Amino acid sequence: MSTTAVANSVRSFLMPHAITRWVRALAWASLAVNIGIVGTGGLVRLTGSGMGCDTWPYCTGSSLVPTSELGIHGMIEFGNRTLTGVLVVVALFMYLSVVRLRPRRLDLARIAFAIGLGIILQAVVGGITVLMHLHPSVVGTHYLISSALVALATVLVVRVYREPGPRVRAVGSGYAALAYATGVAVLVTVVVGILLTGSGPHAGDAAAARNGLDPVWWQHVHSWPAYLAFALTLALVVGARRTPPALHLRRWTLVLLGVELVQIGIGLWQARSGLPIVLVNVHMVLAVVLVAAVVVVLMHVTAPSPTPPSRTPNRSGSLNHSATPTHSPA
């Protein structure tokens, strides 16, 4: 095979004209790495390694990589920074894999591009976090951006399995409102959890500032929207029995409920055992998994819009109007 043929074959694989297994694998990889870096970022903070590299973009004033003097904390912080490079590579391949699908799947290219921009923004905010010595408001913003990137990556995963075209609400207005209310409750839970973390003991560095809130009181405040989200999800699970089976809401609402049950259990366990590092880190990762789960539920309250009526003249000269609905996604 000639060099040109090999190059064309590689290009067709990396930049296909249709959604292939490669495209779908990259979408899943994008979701996985954006969830995974929350875990490594949490490890940085929970081990007190937030200032393991005391400047940015260099690790020290004169070295890009950690020196032996920085010890394990420098390695942990630098390792988390290095993983940002993995996110950039995955985002780049993801965008290249869908760029030739335009204009038919312009939505995929836009989401992939937005994820790439978000990762760059996240790296900048991470640098500001170090330069501001782990100020809790900046650290909280850092986590919130990660949550948004996980949400975008989730949308991307769902959409690579769908046919393009407009979609319409396929459930009752009450059920749709219930789903969106659940999404809002999850968002509030995450935001309040960020505020709670900014008041607690795991600051990432012994000299880092805290936001001054009462952590004991804010543990209770954090639980209120969490339990509201759980109650709303129970209603979603019950109501899903009356939704069209093709929407798969019975499955996805149960997944959401399962994530919430585990998250509530971990949250209660960590609060009653002195906030051990392992449990806190699991709780942080499950929070963005919860965001992904509720996004999936919200995306399954719609179905493909029926095709527009055909306007073909019949024998009498009048127009026939017919509409053939398309299949709902799996």
C-alpha positions as CSV (number, residue, x, y, z in Angstrom):
1,M,0.0,0.0,0.0
2,S,1.3,3.4,-1.0
3,T,2.2,6.1,1.6
4,T,-0.7,8.2,0.2
5,A,-3.2,5.4,0.6
6,V,-2.0,4.8,4.2
7,A,-2.3,8.5,5.0
8,N,-5.8,8.6,3.5
9,S,-6.8,5.5,5.5
10,V,-5.5,7.0,8.7
11,R,-7.3,10.3,8.0
12,S,-10.6,8.5,7.2
13,F,-10.3,6.7,10.6
14,L,-9.4,9.8,12.6
15,M,-11.8,12.1,10.7
16,P,-14.7,9.9,9.5
17,H,-17.6,11.1,7.4
18,A,-20.0,9.2,9.7
19,I,-20.3,8.4,13.3
20,T,-18.1,5.3,13.9
21,R,-17.0,3.3,16.9
22,W,-14.0,5.6,17.0
23,V,-16.2,8.6,17.5
24,R,-18.3,7.0,20.2
25,A,-15.2,5.7,22.0
26,L,-13.8,9.2,22.1
27,A,-17.1,10.6,23.4
28,W,-16.9,8.0,26.3
29,A,-13.2,8.8,26.8
30,S,-14.0,12.5,27.0
31,L,-16.6,11.8,29.7
32,A,-14.3,9.4,31.6
33,V,-11.3,11.8,31.7
34,N,-13.4,14.7,32.8
35,I,-14.8,12.7,35.6
36,G,-11.4,11.2,36.4
37,I,-9.6,14.5,36.8
38,V,-12.1,15.5,39.5
39,G,-10.8,12.5,41.5
40,T,-7.1,13.4,41.0
41,G,-7.8,17.1,41.7
42,G,-9.6,16.0,44.9
43,L,-6.6,13.9,45.8
44,V,-4.3,17.0,45.5
45,R,-6.5,18.9,47.9
46,L,-7.2,16.2,50.4
47,T,-3.5,15.3,50.7
48,G,-2.5,18.9,51.3
49,S,-0.7,19.0,48.0
50,G,-2.4,22.1,46.6
51,M,0.8,24.1,46.9
52,G,3.0,21.2,46.0
53,C,4.0,23.3,43.0
54,D,4.1,26.8,44.3
55,T,3.8,28.7,41.1
56,W,2.3,28.3,37.6
57,P,2.8,27.3,34.8
58,Y,6.2,26.2,36.2
59,C,6.3,23.9,39.2
60,T,8.9,26.1,40.9
61,G,10.4,29.4,40.1
62,S,13.1,27.8,37.9
63,S,11.8,24.3,37.1
64,L,8.9,23.1,35.0
65,V,8.8,19.8,36.8
66,P,8.9,19.1,40.6
67,T,12.2,18.9,42.3
68,S,13.2,16.4,45.0
69,E,12.8,19.2,47.6
70,L,9.1,19.3,46.9
71,G,8.7,15.7,47.9
72,I,5.4,13.7,47.4
73,H,3.2,16.8,47.4
74,G,5.0,18.2,44.4
75,M,4.6,14.9,42.6
76,I,0.9,14.7,43.3
77,E,0.2,18.3,42.2
78,F,2.4,17.9,39.1
79,G,0.7,14.7,38.3
80,N,-2.7,16.4,38.3
81,R,-1.4,19.1,36.1
82,T,0.0,16.5,33.7
83,L,-3.4,14.9,33.3
84,T,-4.7,18.2,31.9
85,G,-2.6,17.3,28.9
86,V,-4.5,14.0,28.5
87,L,-7.8,16.0,28.5
88,V,-6.4,18.3,25.8
89,V,-5.4,15.3,23.6
90,V,-8.7,13.6,24.0
91,A,-10.6,16.8,23.3
92,L,-8.5,17.4,20.2
93,F,-9.1,13.9,18.8
94,M,-12.8,14.3,19.7
95,Y,-13.1,17.5,17.7
96,L,-11.2,16.0,14.7
97,S,-13.5,13.0,14.7
98,V,-16.6,15.0,14.2
99,V,-15.4,18.0,12.2
100,R,-16.0,16.3,8.9
101,L,-19.6,15.5,9.9
102,R,-20.6,19.1,9.4
103,P,-23.1,20.5,8.6
104,R,-25.2,17.4,9.2
105,R,-23.9,17.0,12.8
106,L,-22.8,20.6,13.6
107,D,-24.1,20.0,17.1
108,L,-21.3,17.5,17.8
109,A,-18.6,19.8,16.5
110,R,-19.9,22.6,18.7
111,I,-20.0,20.6,21.8
112,A,-16.6,19.1,21.2
113,F,-15.2,22.6,20.6
114,A,-16.8,23.9,23.8
115,I,-15.3,21.1,25.8
116,G,-11.9,22.0,24.4
117,L,-12.3,25.6,25.3
118,G,-13.5,24.6,28.8
119,I,-10.4,22.5,29.4
120,I,-8.2,25.5,28.5
121,L,-10.3,27.7,30.8
122,Q,-10.0,25.1,33.5
123,A,-6.2,25.1,33.2
124,V,-6.1,28.9,33.5
125,V,-8.3,28.8,36.6
126,G,-6.1,26.1,38.0
127,G,-3.1,28.4,37.6
128,I,-5.0,31.3,39.3
129,T,-5.9,28.9,42.1
130,V,-2.2,28.3,42.8
131,L,-1.3,32.0,42.4
132,M,-4.0,33.0,44.9
133,H,-2.9,30.3,47.3
134,L,-6.0,28.1,47.0
135,H,-8.6,30.8,47.8
136,P,-11.8,28.9,48.4
137,S,-13.8,30.9,45.9
138,V,-11.4,30.1,43.1
139,V,-11.1,26.5,44.1
140,G,-14.9,26.3,44.1
141,T,-15.0,27.9,40.6
142,H,-12.5,25.2,39.5
143,Y,-14.8,22.4,40.6
144,L,-17.9,24.1,39.1
145,I,-16.2,24.2,35.7
146,S,-15.3,20.5,36.0
147,S,-19.0,19.9,36.7
148,A,-20.0,21.8,33.6
149,L,-17.5,19.9,31.5
150,V,-18.8,16.6,32.7
151,A,-22.3,17.8,31.8
152,L,-21.2,18.7,28.2
153,A,-19.3,15.4,27.8
154,T,-22.5,13.6,28.9
155,V,-24.5,15.5,26.3
156,L,-21.9,14.5,23.7
157,V,-22.1,10.8,24.6
158,V,-25.9,10.8,24.3
159,R,-25.9,12.7,21.0
160,V,-23.4,10.4,19.2
161,Y,-26.0,7.6,19.5
162,R,-28.9,9.8,18.2
163,E,-29.9,10.7,14.7
164,P,-29.8,14.4,13.9
165,G,-32.8,16.6,13.6
166,P,-35.3,18.5,15.8
167,R,-36.7,17.0,18.9
168,V,-40.0,17.6,20.8
169,R,-41.1,16.9,24.3
170,A,-42.4,13.3,24.5
171,V,-43.7,13.3,28.1
172,G,-46.4,15.3,29.9
173,S,-45.7,18.8,30.9
174,G,-45.9,17.9,34.6
175,Y,-43.4,15.1,34.2
176,A,-41.0,17.4,32.2
177,A,-41.3,20.1,34.9
178,L,-40.5,17.5,37.6
179,A,-37.4,16.4,35.7
180,Y,-36.2,20.0,35.3
181,A,-36.9,20.7,39.0
182,T,-34.7,17.6,39.8
183,G,-32.0,19.1,37.7
184,V,-32.2,22.4,39.6
185,A,-32.1,20.6,42.9
186,V,-29.0,18.7,41.9
187,L,-27.3,21.9,40.8
188,V,-28.1,23.6,44.1
189,T,-26.8,20.6,46.0
190,V,-23.5,20.8,44.1
191,V,-23.1,24.6,44.7
192,V,-23.9,24.3,48.4
193,G,-21.5,21.4,48.6
194,I,-18.8,23.6,47.1
195,L,-19.5,26.2,49.8
196,L,-19.4,23.5,52.5
197,T,-16.0,22.3,51.2
198,G,-14.7,25.8,51.3
199,S,-15.4,25.9,55.1
200,G,-14.1,22.5,56.0
201,P,-10.7,21.1,57.0
202,H,-9.5,20.0,53.6
203,A,-8.1,23.2,52.2
204,G,-5.2,21.7,50.1
205,D,-2.6,23.5,52.2
206,A,-2.3,24.3,55.9
207,A,-2.0,28.0,55.2
208,A,-4.9,28.3,52.7
209,A,-7.8,30.5,53.7
210,R,-11.3,29.2,54.5
211,N,-14.5,31.0,53.6
212,G,-15.6,31.5,57.3
213,L,-18.8,29.5,57.1
214,D,-19.8,27.2,59.9
215,P,-19.1,23.7,58.5
216,V,-21.5,21.9,60.9
217,W,-24.4,24.2,60.0
218,W,-23.6,24.0,56.3
219,Q,-23.6,20.2,56.4
220,H,-27.3,20.5,57.2
221,V,-27.9,23.1,54.6
222,H,-26.2,20.9,52.0
223,S,-28.5,18.0,52.9
224,W,-31.7,20.0,52.2
225,P,-31.5,20.2,48.4
226,A,-29.9,16.8,48.3
227,Y,-32.9,15.2,50.0
228,L,-35.2,17.3,47.8
229,A,-33.5,15.9,44.7
230,F,-33.9,12.4,46.1
231,A,-37.6,12.9,46.7
232,L,-38.1,14.4,43.2
233,T,-36.2,11.5,41.7
234,L,-38.5,9.0,43.5
235,A,-41.4,10.8,41.8
236,L,-39.6,10.5,38.5
237,V,-39.1,6.8,38.9
238,V,-42.8,6.3,39.7
239,G,-43.9,8.6,36.9
240,A,-41.5,6.9,34.4
241,R,-43.9,3.9,34.3
242,R,-46.3,6.0,32.3
243,T,-43.8,7.4,29.8
244,P,-43.2,5.8,26.4
245,P,-40.8,2.8,26.7
246,A,-38.8,4.0,23.8
247,L,-37.6,6.9,25.9
248,H,-35.9,4.5,28.4
249,L,-36.8,6.8,31.3
250,R,-37.5,3.8,33.5
251,R,-33.9,2.8,33.2
252,W,-32.3,6.2,33.5
253,T,-34.4,7.4,36.4
254,L,-33.4,4.2,38.3
255,V,-29.7,4.9,37.5
256,L,-30.1,8.4,38.8
257,L,-31.8,7.1,42.0
258,G,-29.0,4.6,42.5
259,V,-26.3,7.3,42.2
260,E,-28.2,9.4,44.7
261,L,-28.6,6.5,47.2
262,V,-24.8,5.8,47.1
263,Q,-24.0,9.5,47.3
264,I,-26.3,10.0,50.3
265,G,-24.8,7.0,52.0
266,I,-21.2,8.2,51.5
267,G,-22.1,11.7,52.6
268,L,-23.6,10.4,55.9
269,W,-20.7,8.1,56.4
270,Q,-18.0,10.7,55.9
271,A,-19.8,13.2,58.1
272,R,-20.0,10.7,61.0
273,S,-16.4,9.4,60.6
274,G,-14.5,12.7,60.6
275,L,-14.2,13.3,56.9
276,P,-11.6,10.7,55.9
277,I,-9.8,11.4,52.7
278,V,-11.0,8.4,50.8
279,L,-14.7,9.0,51.5
280,V,-14.4,12.7,50.7
281,N,-12.8,12.0,47.4
282,V,-15.4,9.4,46.5
283,H,-18.1,11.9,47.4
284,M,-16.5,14.6,45.1
285,V,-16.4,12.2,42.2
286,L,-19.9,10.9,42.7
287,A,-21.1,14.5,42.7
288,V,-20.1,15.0,39.0
289,V,-21.4,11.4,38.3
290,L,-24.7,12.7,39.7
291,V,-24.6,15.7,37.4
292,A,-24.0,13.3,34.4
293,A,-26.9,11.1,35.5
294,V,-29.4,13.9,35.8
295,V,-28.3,15.3,32.4
296,V,-29.1,11.9,30.8
297,V,-32.6,11.9,32.3
298,L,-33.2,15.4,31.1
299,M,-32.1,14.5,27.6
300,H,-34.5,11.6,27.5
301,V,-37.7,13.6,28.0
302,T,-37.7,14.4,24.3
303,A,-38.1,12.3,21.1
304,P,-37.4,13.0,17.4
305,S,-39.9,15.4,15.9
306,P,-42.2,13.7,13.4
307,T,-41.2,14.3,9.8
308,P,-43.1,17.3,8.2
309,P,-46.2,16.3,6.2
310,S,-45.6,15.5,2.6
311,R,-47.3,17.8,0.1
312,T,-47.8,15.7,-3.0
313,P,-50.8,16.3,-5.3
314,N,-53.3,13.4,-5.6
315,R,-55.4,12.6,-8.6
316,S,-57.9,15.3,-7.8
317,G,-55.3,18.0,-7.7
318,S,-55.4,18.5,-3.9
319,L,-52.5,17.8,-1.6
320,N,-52.0,14.8,0.5
321,H,-50.8,15.5,4.1
322,S,-49.0,12.7,5.9
323,A,-46.5,12.5,8.6
324,T,-44.3,9.5,9.4
325,P,-42.7,9.7,12.9
326,T,-39.1,8.7,13.3
327,H,-37.9,6.2,15.8
328,S,-36.9,7.3,19.2
329,P,-33.3,6.7,20.2
330,A,-32.3,3.7,22.2
